[in-house]
């Protein structure tokens, strides 16, 4: 199964609303990210909120490059 990193982050947080609370954003913002793409400034906060289980490299490889071993 090839799940989008943002969807994995939602799963790790427990729900879209839970991830929104962790990031202090409105849950609708998460929906926008799922549909339109994640702004680069949110990649590191999501990495921190998921305790590194979803990395900035997975979320925005165009900005941060490929995942590092």
C-alpha positions, 0 to 999 in steps of 0.5 A, a space after each residue: 500500500 502506497 499511502 501519502 505521507 500526510 495521510 500517514 501523519 494523520 493516522 499516527 496522530 489518530 485523526 485529522 482533527 488530532 493532527 490539526 490540534 498538534 499543529 495549532 491549525 484548523 482541521 480544514 487546513 489538513 484537508 487543503 494539504 491533502 488535496 492541494 499539497 503541503 506547503 514546505 513550512 509545515 514539513 518540519 512541524 509535522 515531522 516533529 508532531 509525528 516524532 520523526 515517523 513521517 519525515 520532512 524528506 517524505 513530505 517534501 522531497 522536492 525541497 529537502 531531497 530524498 530520505 537519508 538512511 
